[in-house]
Amino acid sequence: MSKKILITDDEPHIRLLLEQALEDLEDYDVEFLLAENGEVALEIIRKEKPALVLLDVMMPKMNGFDVCRTVKQEWRMDDVYIIMLTAKGQEYDKEKGNEVGADLYMTKPFNPDDIMAHAIRVLKIELD
């Protein structure tokens, strides 16, 4: 079974950075999906059911909070692990992330090694 990670960010260089940070996971049958805004992310989540979503907060068309709320509260997809990545590190924003159901809230700049560690844990990958 293929394990899927959806990387959602409106900044192409952030999507690329995240994909490069996690590329070693391809050796463990991990597939990467990419979305440039919240609307596209929801379409992909509904169709592909990724195990892990890396989700930017501030995006055009639909922000990350609304995407997370839809996935976790409306669709009840508790098996989709959502890590919100954002430049907004205020306590209010973290609380809002918790309210909408985010599993983890990380501020930018983030450590790619931390993202990798979370992905390995969420996807239950056993490293050789």
N, C-alpha and C positions, 0 to 999 in steps of 0.2 A: 504494500500500500504506500502510495506517495504521500509525503508530508508536505504541507503547503504553508508558506509564509507570505502574507500580503504586506507589501511596503507601500504606505500611502503618505505622500508628501507633495505639495505643489511645487517644491524646488527640485528640479532635475538632479542637481549635484548632491542633494541629501539622499535622494533615492539611490543614486549610484554609490555613494559612500556606504550606505547600509547594505546594499547588495554585495559590495566588495568585502565588507567586514564579515559577512556571513557566507561567502562563497565556498568555504571549505565544507559546509554542510551539504553541498551537492553530492559529495562522496557518500553521503548517508541517505540518498534518495529524497532529498528535500528540493521542492520546486518553488521558485520565486514568482510571485505575481506582483504587478506594479499598478498603482493608481495615482493619478495626479490631482484628484479632488474627491470630496466625500460622496458625491453621487455615483461616480465610477466605482469607488470602494464598496458601496452597498450592493451594486450589481454583482461585483466579483464575489463578495461574501455570500450572497444568496446562491449563486451558481456553483462556486468552487468549495465553499465551506472550509476555509483555511483553518489550521490549528492555531496559528499565531498571526495577529495583526499588529503591525507597528504603525501607529496612527498619529499624524500631526494634528494639532488642534486648530491652528489658524490656516484655513484653506478656503478657496472660492467655492461657490455653489452650495456647499454644505460643510459646516465645521466638524471637527473631530468629536466634540461633545455630542452633537446631534447624531452622528454616525454611531457612536458607542451606545447612546440611549436606544436607538432603533434596534441594534443588534441584541443588546442585553435585556432590555425591558419589553420591547414590543415583540420581537421575534423569539425571545427566551432562548437564545443560543449561548447557554452557559459554557458549552464546551469550546467556544472560540475565546482564546486568551488574548486580551487586548492590552497592549502597552501603549500608553499615550506619551508621545514625545513632543515637547514644546519648549519654546523660549519663555513661556509664561510660568515663572516659578513661584508666584505669590501663593500664600496659604489658601486664599480664596479659590484660586484655580485648582489646586490640588483637591480641595473639598468638593468642588464641582465635578472633577474627574471621578471621585469616589461615588458621588450621588448618581452619576449616569451609569456606573457599573464597571469602570475601568479596573482591570486587575492590577495594574502597576502604572505609576505616573513618574516619568523621568524628564528632567529638564535638559535642554540643550545649553552648552555643548555636552554631549554624552560620551562616555567611554565605550568604544566599540567592543572591548573585551567584556564589558558588563552586558551588552546586548547579546553577544555570543553566549555567555553563560546562561542567560535567561532562556534563549532559544533552545539550547541543549536540554535544559531542565523541562521546559514546556513540551518539547517534542519527544522527550524520553529517549534521547539518543545516547547510546553507550559508545564512548570513544574507544578506539582500538588501543 
